[in-house]
Amino acid sequence: MNHQRRSGLKVMAGLIGMVRPLLGFMALAIILGCAGNLMATFITVLGGYGLLTAAGFYDGNLGQIILVIIVFAVVRGFLRYGEQASNHFIAFKLLARIRHKVFAALRRLAPAKLDGSDKGNLIAILTSDIELLEVFYAHTISPIAIGVITSAVMIAFMACLHPAAAVLAAVFYVITGLVIPVVNSRLGGADGVKYRDLFGRLNTVVLDNLYGLDEILQYGGQKERMGHMNEKSESLEKISLRLKKRENTQKIATDWVILAAGILQAAVCAAFVMSGQMEGADGVIAVIAMMSSFGPVAALSSLSNNLTQTLAAGKRVLSLLEESPQVQEVVGGAAPGNGAIHCDHVSFAYRTAGEKDKKGEKVKTGEKPKIVLEDFCHDFAPGMIHGILGKSGCGKSTLLKLMMRFYETDSGTISYGGEDVNRITTSNLRRHVAYVTQEIFLFHDTIENNIKVAKLSASREEVIAAAKKASIHDFIQSLPGGYETKLSELGDSISGGERQRIGIARAFLHNSPVIFLDEPTSNIDSLNEGMILKSLNEEKEDKTIILVSHRASTMGIAKNVVRM
């Protein structure tokens, strides 16, 4: 994904913009937080008034002061609970909303923008990055507002005691709650982004090692793969240590500033008391108020430690949401025509390096584009089986992807019954075509549900009929659970040929006018291949079937064969 350059403030603005539907709850959290923090501060201040009253330096009612302290202490607990409950309600609602937006973005970007992308980074965005945003929504937005409001109230209170005490408090509030966090965030911002990116890359390495475990053990690659993973882990650890050191430095700086604020306030108030410009009791209360009121702004200071990574996570999430798809989905377009599929002078190249794609967007390195198809012309008539024969890398699979409009042609057109594929409503096109890819993905679910991916409303009878056509029914029936047998992750509990046949069963169940099959029998024995090809031959009357293979023997049932 292309992480756009944007400042921390822009990232925060983008994340805060998502709170709009829940502004009422956010306002409630801020009100409760302000009331709770002010009560916590004034418990200490009232304690000071109580001691001064007991010592005879202040004319107050000690009983009333103690009663108010007790009330504030009890109410403070309820206010704190209400603030946290409101913040976490906002956070969890927004995280669900963001996940929905991210999955919608992935659907929009797939498959062209996601082909060859770093899957580990995508997993990191979908899991840990979005989870980190909980810190922002539950522990950042309202604390900032609470810190500003409570500081303003305390400045006003100290101004009633003496203007100088208020000015001094304002200066140290700004240093603690604004200067230290901003400086810390700027120093650690780049490391935060690097940490999130490296975390994603480590995820990719771990996934590779898990999925390739058989090959690693077979060829003795444990040491090399472990070394590669250790290298990523060490790089991550170095950045983590730098972030931890910066966090410790920030904590020490905050503590020193708060200590200096108390000492300076005590010195200034003492000078005013000695010069007769301030009452002794007011001087004591001003110092107590200053020292007891740093909680909200000190919380803002410590936010910068978590905020470094949170904003980096937010930047990655926002970049994904704003990523423009390589192929725009067509909404409200035409329906596919039922005539021939016509390819008219189609050319296509995969773009890499410094090259610009059809939309003028640059890619990363300076390699030349890999031309896969050039000036390809052909008509695929309905009611028959067509074969596309050629060696690996000649563009057979790419042609099917262009017909599915996973990619757009660089030049030339593809049309269905006279309708340009670029003007056909994308959802209509997907319903019009059943596409069996080389690598069949199976979900960690029952065999029946894996076949029903093609038609969720299908009955068991329809599933069985499709499985029989794909020559997989007898195998399924031989399993202890039959169609209720649950497959392991990625379908590793069955063979490659059985995975392919489940993919073909999906195509039969989809029952669309057009079927694309990309190397559908490459992992299937000759007996089952013959049965599947026989089923395809029986289905051809009202369908357009395009069969891609590098094996000439598979082309036996094709009436029309294109050699590439």
C-alpha positions as CSV (number, residue, x, y, z in Angstrom):
1,M,0.0,0.0,0.0
2,N,1.1,3.5,-0.7
3,H,1.5,5.3,2.7
4,Q,0.9,9.0,1.9
5,R,3.0,11.7,3.5
6,R,0.9,13.5,6.0
7,S,1.6,15.2,9.3
8,G,0.4,13.9,12.7
9,L,-2.1,16.7,12.8
10,K,-3.6,15.6,9.5
11,V,-3.8,12.0,10.6
12,M,-5.5,13.1,13.8
13,A,-7.9,15.3,11.8
14,G,-8.8,12.3,9.6
15,L,-9.3,10.0,12.6
16,I,-11.4,12.6,14.5
17,G,-13.6,13.1,11.4
18,M,-14.8,9.5,11.9
19,V,-16.2,10.4,15.3
20,R,-19.0,12.7,13.8
21,P,-21.8,10.1,14.2
22,L,-20.9,9.7,17.9
23,L,-20.4,13.3,18.8
24,G,-23.1,13.1,21.5
25,F,-21.2,10.3,23.4
26,M,-17.9,12.2,22.9
27,A,-19.4,15.4,24.5
28,L,-20.7,13.3,27.4
29,A,-17.3,11.7,27.9
30,I,-15.7,15.2,28.0
31,I,-18.2,16.6,30.4
32,L,-17.9,13.7,32.8
33,G,-14.1,13.7,32.5
34,C,-13.9,17.4,33.2
35,A,-16.2,17.2,36.2
36,G,-14.3,14.2,37.5
37,N,-10.8,15.6,37.2
38,L,-11.9,19.0,38.7
39,M,-13.4,17.1,41.6
40,A,-10.2,15.1,42.1
41,T,-8.1,18.3,42.0
42,F,-10.4,20.2,44.4
43,I,-10.4,17.3,46.9
44,T,-6.7,18.2,47.5
45,V,-7.5,21.9,47.4
46,L,-10.3,21.6,49.9
47,G,-8.0,19.5,52.0
48,G,-5.6,22.5,52.1
49,Y,-8.5,24.7,53.1
50,G,-9.4,22.2,55.9
51,L,-5.9,22.2,57.3
52,L,-5.7,26.0,57.2
53,T,-9.1,26.2,58.9
54,A,-8.0,23.7,61.6
55,A,-4.8,25.7,62.1
56,G,-6.7,29.0,62.4
57,F,-5.3,30.5,59.2
58,Y,-8.5,30.4,57.3
59,D,-12.1,31.3,58.4
60,G,-14.1,28.3,57.1
61,N,-16.5,25.6,58.3
62,L,-14.4,22.4,58.8
63,G,-17.4,20.1,58.9
64,Q,-18.8,21.4,55.6
65,I,-15.3,21.2,54.0
66,I,-15.0,17.5,55.0
67,L,-18.6,16.7,53.8
68,V,-17.8,18.3,50.4
69,I,-14.6,16.3,50.1
70,I,-16.5,13.0,50.9
71,V,-19.2,13.9,48.3
72,F,-16.5,14.8,45.7
73,A,-14.7,11.5,46.3
74,V,-17.8,9.4,45.9
75,V,-19.1,11.2,42.9
76,R,-15.7,11.3,41.3
77,G,-15.8,7.4,41.1
78,F,-19.1,7.5,39.2
79,L,-17.9,10.2,36.9
80,R,-14.7,8.3,36.1
81,Y,-16.7,5.2,35.3
82,G,-19.1,7.1,33.1
83,E,-16.2,8.8,31.2
84,Q,-14.4,5.5,30.5
85,A,-17.7,3.7,29.5
86,S,-18.5,6.5,27.0
87,N,-15.0,6.5,25.6
88,H,-14.8,2.7,25.2
89,F,-18.3,2.7,23.7
90,I,-17.1,5.2,21.1
91,A,-13.9,3.3,20.5
92,F,-15.5,-0.1,19.9
93,K,-18.3,1.3,17.7
94,L,-15.7,3.2,15.6
95,L,-13.3,0.2,15.4
96,A,-16.2,-1.9,14.0
97,R,-17.0,0.9,11.5
98,I,-13.3,1.2,10.5
99,R,-13.0,-2.5,9.9
100,H,-16.1,-2.4,7.7
101,K,-14.5,0.5,5.8
102,V,-11.2,-1.3,5.4
103,F,-12.8,-4.5,4.1
104,A,-14.9,-2.4,1.7
105,A,-11.6,-0.8,0.6
106,L,-10.0,-4.2,0.1
107,R,-12.9,-5.3,-2.0
108,R,-12.6,-2.1,-4.1
109,L,-8.9,-2.6,-4.6
110,A,-9.0,-6.3,-5.4
111,P,-7.7,-8.0,-7.2
112,A,-5.4,-5.7,-9.3
113,K,-4.0,-3.5,-6.5
114,L,-3.6,-6.5,-4.1
115,D,-1.8,-8.9,-6.5
116,G,1.7,-9.4,-5.1
117,S,1.1,-7.0,-2.2
118,D,2.6,-7.6,1.2
119,K,0.0,-9.8,2.9
120,G,1.7,-9.5,6.3
121,N,1.3,-5.8,6.2
122,L,-2.4,-6.1,5.2
123,I,-2.9,-8.5,8.2
124,A,-1.1,-6.0,10.5
125,I,-3.4,-3.2,9.3
126,L,-6.5,-5.4,9.7
127,T,-5.6,-6.5,13.2
128,S,-3.0,-4.6,15.3
129,D,-3.2,-1.3,13.5
130,I,-6.9,-1.0,13.9
131,E,-6.7,-2.3,17.5
132,L,-4.2,0.5,18.2
133,L,-6.8,3.1,17.2
134,E,-8.7,2.1,20.3
135,V,-6.1,4.0,22.2
136,F,-6.7,7.0,20.1
137,Y,-10.5,7.0,20.4
138,A,-10.8,5.8,24.1
139,H,-7.7,7.6,25.6
140,T,-6.7,10.5,23.3
141,I,-9.5,12.7,22.0
142,S,-11.4,13.3,25.2
143,P,-8.3,13.6,27.4
144,I,-7.1,16.4,25.1
145,A,-10.3,18.3,25.5
146,I,-10.4,17.5,29.2
147,G,-6.8,18.7,29.7
148,V,-7.6,22.0,27.9
149,I,-10.9,22.7,29.8
150,T,-9.7,21.7,33.3
151,S,-6.5,23.7,32.8
152,A,-8.6,26.8,31.8
153,V,-10.7,26.3,34.9
154,M,-7.7,26.0,37.2
155,I,-6.1,29.1,35.6
156,A,-9.3,31.0,36.3
157,F,-9.3,29.8,39.9
158,M,-5.7,30.7,40.5
159,A,-6.3,34.1,38.9
160,C,-8.8,34.8,41.8
161,L,-5.9,34.1,44.2
162,H,-3.3,36.2,42.3
163,P,-2.8,36.9,38.5
164,A,0.9,35.9,38.6
165,A,0.0,32.5,40.0
166,A,-2.4,32.0,37.1
167,V,0.2,33.1,34.5
168,L,2.8,30.8,35.9
169,A,0.3,27.9,35.9
170,A,-0.6,28.6,32.3
171,V,3.0,28.6,31.2
172,F,3.7,25.2,32.8
173,Y,0.5,23.7,31.6
174,V,1.5,24.6,28.0
175,I,5.0,23.2,28.5
176,T,3.7,19.9,30.0
177,G,0.6,19.3,27.9
178,L,1.8,20.8,24.5
179,V,5.5,21.4,24.1
180,I,6.8,18.1,25.5
181,P,4.2,15.9,23.6
182,V,4.8,17.8,20.3
183,V,8.6,17.5,20.6
184,N,8.4,13.9,21.6
185,S,6.0,13.1,18.8
186,R,8.2,14.8,16.2
187,L,11.3,13.0,17.4
188,G,9.6,9.6,17.4
189,G,7.2,9.9,14.5
190,A,9.5,8.4,11.8
191,D,10.4,5.5,14.2
192,G,6.7,4.9,14.8
193,V,6.0,4.4,11.1
194,K,9.1,2.2,10.7
195,Y,8.0,0.1,13.6
196,R,4.5,-0.5,12.1
197,D,6.0,-1.3,8.7
198,L,8.6,-3.7,10.1
199,F,5.9,-5.4,12.2
200,G,3.9,-6.0,9.0
201,R,7.0,-7.4,7.2
202,L,7.7,-9.7,10.1
203,N,4.1,-11.0,9.8
204,T,4.8,-11.8,6.2
205,V,8.0,-13.8,7.0
206,V,6.1,-15.7,9.8
207,L,3.3,-16.5,7.4
208,D,5.8,-17.7,4.7
209,N,7.5,-19.9,7.2
210,L,4.2,-21.4,8.4
211,Y,2.8,-22.1,5.0
212,G,6.1,-23.3,3.6
213,L,7.0,-25.5,6.6
214,D,7.0,-28.7,4.6
215,E,9.4,-27.4,2.0
216,I,11.6,-25.8,4.7
217,L,12.0,-29.2,6.5
218,Q,12.3,-31.1,3.2
219,Y,15.2,-29.0,1.9
220,G,16.9,-28.2,5.2
221,G,16.2,-24.4,5.0
222,Q,15.5,-24.0,8.8
223,K,18.7,-22.1,9.5
224,E,18.3,-19.7,6.6
225,R,14.6,-19.0,7.3
226,M,15.3,-18.6,11.0
227,G,18.1,-16.2,10.3
228,H,15.8,-14.2,8.0
229,M,13.2,-14.0,10.7
230,N,15.8,-13.1,13.4
231,E,17.0,-10.3,11.2
232,K,13.5,-8.8,11.0
233,S,13.0,-9.3,14.7
234,E,16.3,-7.6,15.6
235,S,15.4,-4.6,13.4
236,L,12.0,-4.4,15.1
237,E,13.7,-4.6,18.5
238,K,16.1,-1.8,17.8
239,I,13.3,0.6,16.9
240,S,11.3,-0.6,19.9
241,L,14.3,0.2,22.2
242,R,14.6,3.7,20.7
243,L,10.9,4.3,21.3
244,K,11.2,3.0,24.9
245,K,14.2,5.3,25.6
246,R,12.3,8.2,24.2
247,E,9.4,7.3,26.4
248,N,11.6,7.2,29.5
249,T,13.1,10.6,28.5
250,Q,9.7,12.1,28.1
251,K,8.6,10.8,31.6
252,I,11.7,12.2,33.2
253,A,11.2,15.6,31.5
254,T,7.6,15.7,32.5
255,D,8.4,14.9,36.1
256,W,11.1,17.6,36.2
257,V,8.8,20.2,34.7
258,I,6.1,19.5,37.2
259,L,8.6,19.6,40.1
260,A,10.0,22.9,38.8
261,A,6.5,24.3,38.5
262,G,5.7,23.5,42.2
263,I,9.0,25.0,43.4
264,L,8.7,28.1,41.3
265,Q,5.0,28.6,42.3
266,A,6.0,28.3,46.0
267,A,8.8,30.8,45.6
268,V,6.7,33.3,43.7
269,C,3.7,33.0,46.2
270,A,6.1,33.3,49.1
271,A,7.6,36.5,47.7
272,F,4.1,37.9,47.2
273,V,3.0,36.9,50.8
274,M,6.2,38.5,52.3
275,S,5.6,41.7,50.3
276,G,2.0,41.8,51.5
277,Q,0.6,41.4,47.9
278,M,-1.0,38.1,48.8
279,E,-2.7,36.5,51.8
280,G,-0.7,33.6,53.3
281,A,-3.7,31.2,53.0
282,D,-4.1,32.1,49.3
283,G,-0.4,31.5,48.7
284,V,-0.6,28.0,50.2
285,I,-3.8,27.2,48.2
286,A,-2.2,28.4,45.0
287,V,0.8,26.0,45.5
288,I,-1.5,23.1,46.3
289,A,-3.8,23.9,43.4
290,M,-0.8,24.0,41.0
291,M,0.7,20.7,42.2
292,S,-2.7,18.8,42.3
293,S,-3.9,20.0,38.9
294,F,-1.2,18.5,36.6
295,G,-3.0,15.2,36.2
296,P,-4.9,15.9,32.9
297,V,-1.9,17.7,31.3
298,A,0.5,15.1,32.5
299,A,-1.8,12.5,30.8
300,L,-1.5,14.5,27.6
301,S,2.3,14.4,27.9
302,S,2.4,10.6,28.3
303,L,0.0,10.3,25.4
304,S,2.8,11.2,23.0
305,N,4.5,7.8,23.7
306,N,1.5,5.7,22.6
307,L,0.5,8.4,20.1
308,T,3.7,7.8,18.0
309,Q,2.6,4.3,17.1
310,T,-1.1,5.1,17.1
311,L,-0.7,7.9,14.6
312,A,1.6,5.6,12.5
313,A,-1.2,3.0,12.6
314,G,-3.8,5.6,11.7
315,K,-1.7,6.8,8.8
316,R,-1.5,3.3,7.4
317,V,-5.3,2.7,7.9
318,L,-6.2,6.1,6.3
319,S,-3.8,5.4,3.4
320,L,-5.5,2.1,2.7
321,L,-8.9,3.7,2.8
322,E,-7.8,6.5,0.4
323,E,-6.0,4.1,-2.0
324,S,-7.5,4.4,-5.5
325,P,-8.3,1.1,-7.2
326,Q,-6.5,0.3,-10.4
327,V,-9.8,-0.8,-11.9
328,Q,-12.9,1.2,-10.9
329,E,-16.1,-0.8,-10.2
330,V,-18.9,0.0,-12.7
331,V,-22.2,0.8,-11.1
332,G,-25.4,1.4,-13.0
333,G,-23.9,0.2,-16.3
334,A,-25.1,-2.2,-18.9
335,A,-25.8,-6.0,-18.6
336,P,-23.6,-8.4,-20.5
337,G,-24.8,-9.4,-23.9
338,N,-25.5,-13.0,-24.6
339,G,-23.6,-13.2,-27.9
340,A,-20.0,-13.9,-28.6
341,I,-17.1,-12.7,-26.4
342,H,-15.1,-10.5,-28.8
343,C,-11.5,-9.6,-28.2
344,D,-10.5,-6.8,-30.6
345,H,-6.8,-6.0,-30.8
346,V,-6.2,-6.5,-27.1
347,S,-2.8,-5.5,-25.6
348,F,-1.7,-5.5,-22.0
349,A,1.5,-5.2,-20.0
350,Y,2.0,-5.6,-16.2
351,R,3.5,-2.3,-15.0
352,T,6.4,-2.2,-12.5
353,A,9.0,0.5,-12.1
354,G,8.7,4.1,-12.8
355,E,6.3,3.3,-15.6
356,K,2.9,4.9,-15.6
357,D,-0.2,2.8,-15.9
358,K,-3.3,3.6,-17.9
359,K,-4.4,6.2,-15.3
360,G,-1.0,7.9,-15.3
361,E,0.0,6.6,-11.8
362,K,3.7,5.8,-11.3
363,V,5.0,2.5,-9.9
364,K,8.1,2.1,-7.9
365,T,11.3,1.0,-9.8
366,G,12.6,1.6,-13.2
367,E,12.1,-1.7,-14.9
368,K,10.3,-1.9,-18.2
369,P,6.7,-3.2,-18.3
370,K,6.3,-6.9,-19.0
371,I,4.2,-7.1,-22.2
372,V,1.9,-10.2,-21.9
373,L,-0.6,-9.7,-24.7
374,E,-0.2,-7.8,-27.9
375,D,-2.8,-7.2,-30.5
376,F,-4.8,-10.3,-29.6
377,C,-8.0,-10.8,-31.6
378,H,-10.5,-13.6,-31.3
379,D,-14.3,-14.4,-31.1
380,F,-15.5,-16.9,-28.5
381,A,-18.9,-18.0,-29.8
382,P,-21.7,-19.2,-27.4
383,G,-22.9,-22.8,-27.2
384,M,-19.4,-24.4,-27.5
385,I,-16.2,-25.1,-25.7
386,H,-13.2,-23.0,-26.7
387,G,-9.6,-23.9,-25.8
388,I,-6.7,-21.6,-25.2
389,L,-3.4,-23.6,-25.5
390,G,0.1,-22.3,-24.7
391,K,3.1,-22.6,-22.5
392,S,3.4,-21.0,-19.1
393,G,3.8,-17.2,-19.2
394,C,2.2,-16.7,-22.7
395,G,-0.7,-14.7,-21.3
396,K,-3.5,-17.3,-21.1
397,S,-4.4,-16.6,-17.5
398,T,-4.0,-12.8,-18.0
399,L,-6.5,-12.9,-20.9
400,L,-9.1,-14.5,-18.5
401,K,-8.4,-11.8,-15.9
402,L,-9.0,-9.1,-18.6
403,M,-12.2,-10.8,-19.6
404,M,-13.2,-10.7,-15.9
405,R,-12.1,-7.0,-15.8
406,F,-9.7,-7.7,-12.9
407,Y,-7.4,-5.5,-15.0
408,E,-8.2,-3.1,-17.9
409,T,-6.6,-3.5,-21.3
410,D,-3.9,-1.1,-22.3
411,S,-5.4,-0.9,-25.8
412,G,-8.2,-2.7,-27.7
413,T,-11.6,-3.8,-26.4
414,I,-13.3,-6.9,-24.9
415,S,-17.1,-7.1,-25.3
416,Y,-19.9,-9.5,-24.3
417,G,-22.5,-9.7,-27.0
418,G,-21.5,-6.3,-28.2
419,E,-21.3,-4.6,-24.8
420,D,-17.9,-3.3,-23.9
421,V,-16.7,-4.9,-20.7
422,N,-15.7,-1.5,-19.3
423,R,-19.3,-0.4,-19.4
424,I,-20.9,-3.5,-17.9
425,T,-22.0,-3.3,-14.3
426,T,-19.3,-5.1,-12.3
427,S,-21.8,-7.2,-10.2
428,N,-23.6,-8.2,-13.4
429,L,-20.4,-9.3,-14.9
430,R,-19.5,-11.4,-11.9
431,R,-22.9,-13.2,-12.0
432,H,-22.6,-13.7,-15.8
433,V,-19.2,-15.6,-15.5
434,A,-18.0,-18.5,-13.4
435,Y,-14.3,-18.4,-13.0
436,V,-12.2,-21.4,-11.9
437,T,-8.6,-20.2,-11.1
438,Q,-5.4,-22.3,-11.0
439,E,-5.2,-22.0,-7.2
440,I,-8.5,-22.8,-5.5
441,F,-9.0,-21.2,-2.1
442,L,-10.9,-23.2,0.4
443,F,-12.3,-21.7,3.6
444,H,-11.9,-23.3,7.1
445,D,-15.5,-24.5,6.8
446,T,-17.6,-27.6,5.7
447,I,-17.2,-29.0,2.2
448,E,-20.9,-28.1,1.5
449,N,-20.3,-24.4,2.5
450,N,-17.2,-24.3,0.5
451,I,-19.1,-25.3,-2.6
452,K,-22.0,-23.0,-1.7
453,V,-19.7,-20.0,-2.0
454,A,-20.9,-19.9,-5.6
455,K,-24.6,-19.8,-4.5
456,L,-25.3,-19.3,-0.8
457,S,-29.0,-20.1,-1.2
458,A,-28.3,-23.5,-2.9
459,S,-30.0,-26.6,-1.5
460,R,-28.2,-29.8,-0.6
461,E,-29.6,-31.4,-3.8
462,E,-28.1,-28.6,-5.9
463,V,-24.7,-28.9,-4.2
464,I,-24.7,-32.7,-4.8
465,A,-25.6,-32.3,-8.4
466,A,-22.7,-29.8,-8.9
467,A,-20.4,-32.1,-7.0
468,K,-21.3,-35.1,-9.2
469,K,-20.6,-33.1,-12.4
470,A,-17.2,-32.2,-10.9
471,S,-16.5,-35.9,-10.1
472,I,-16.1,-35.1,-6.3
473,H,-19.3,-36.5,-4.9
474,D,-18.0,-40.1,-4.3
475,F,-15.0,-38.8,-2.5
476,I,-17.1,-36.5,-0.3
477,Q,-19.4,-39.4,0.5
478,S,-16.4,-41.5,1.6
479,L,-15.5,-39.0,4.3
480,P,-17.0,-39.7,7.8
481,G,-18.8,-36.4,7.8
482,G,-19.8,-36.4,4.2
483,Y,-20.7,-32.9,3.0
484,E,-20.5,-31.7,6.7
485,T,-16.8,-32.5,6.8
486,K,-14.9,-29.5,8.0
487,L,-11.8,-28.7,6.0
488,S,-8.5,-27.6,7.7
489,E,-7.1,-24.1,7.1
490,L,-6.5,-23.5,3.3
491,G,-7.9,-26.9,2.6
492,D,-4.6,-28.7,3.5
493,S,-6.5,-31.8,4.6
494,I,-7.4,-32.7,1.0
495,S,-5.2,-33.1,-2.1
496,G,-4.6,-30.5,-4.8
497,G,-6.8,-32.5,-7.2
498,E,-9.7,-32.6,-4.7
499,R,-9.4,-28.8,-4.2
500,Q,-9.6,-28.3,-7.9
501,R,-12.7,-30.4,-8.2
502,I,-14.4,-28.4,-5.4
503,G,-13.5,-25.3,-7.4
504,I,-15.1,-26.8,-10.5
505,A,-18.2,-27.8,-8.5
506,R,-18.5,-24.1,-7.5
507,A,-18.6,-23.2,-11.2
508,F,-21.3,-25.8,-12.0
509,L,-23.4,-24.5,-9.0
510,H,-23.0,-20.9,-10.1
511,N,-24.8,-21.9,-13.3
512,S,-23.8,-18.8,-15.3
513,P,-23.9,-18.4,-19.1
514,V,-20.1,-18.2,-19.3
515,I,-17.5,-20.5,-17.6
516,F,-13.7,-19.8,-17.5
517,L,-11.5,-22.6,-16.4
518,D,-7.8,-21.9,-15.9
519,E,-5.8,-25.2,-15.9
520,P,-8.8,-26.9,-14.2
521,T,-7.4,-30.5,-14.5
522,S,-3.7,-30.0,-14.0
523,N,-3.7,-31.8,-10.6
524,I,-6.4,-34.4,-11.6
525,D,-5.9,-38.0,-12.7
526,S,-6.9,-39.0,-16.2
527,L,-10.1,-40.8,-15.1
528,N,-11.5,-37.9,-13.2
529,E,-10.4,-35.5,-15.9
530,G,-12.4,-37.4,-18.4
531,M,-15.5,-37.3,-16.2
532,I,-15.2,-33.6,-15.7
533,L,-14.6,-32.9,-19.4
534,K,-17.6,-35.1,-20.2
535,S,-19.7,-32.9,-17.8
536,L,-18.4,-29.8,-19.4
537,N,-19.3,-31.2,-22.8
538,E,-22.9,-31.8,-21.6
539,E,-23.2,-28.2,-20.3
540,K,-21.9,-26.5,-23.4
541,E,-25.3,-26.2,-25.3
542,D,-26.4,-23.0,-23.5
543,K,-23.0,-21.7,-22.3
544,T,-19.8,-20.3,-23.5
545,I,-16.9,-22.3,-22.0
546,I,-13.3,-21.2,-22.3
547,L,-10.8,-23.9,-21.2
548,V,-7.2,-22.7,-20.6
549,S,-4.4,-25.3,-20.5
550,H,-0.8,-26.0,-21.4
551,R,-1.6,-29.6,-22.1
552,A,-2.8,-30.5,-25.6
553,S,-4.7,-33.6,-24.3
554,T,-7.1,-31.4,-22.4
555,M,-8.1,-29.6,-25.6
556,G,-9.7,-32.8,-27.0
557,I,-13.3,-31.6,-26.2
558,A,-12.7,-28.0,-27.5
559,K,-14.2,-27.3,-30.8
560,N,-12.2,-24.1,-31.3
561,V,-8.6,-23.9,-30.0
562,V,-6.5,-20.7,-29.9
563,R,-2.7,-21.2,-29.7
564,M,-0.8,-18.5,-27.8
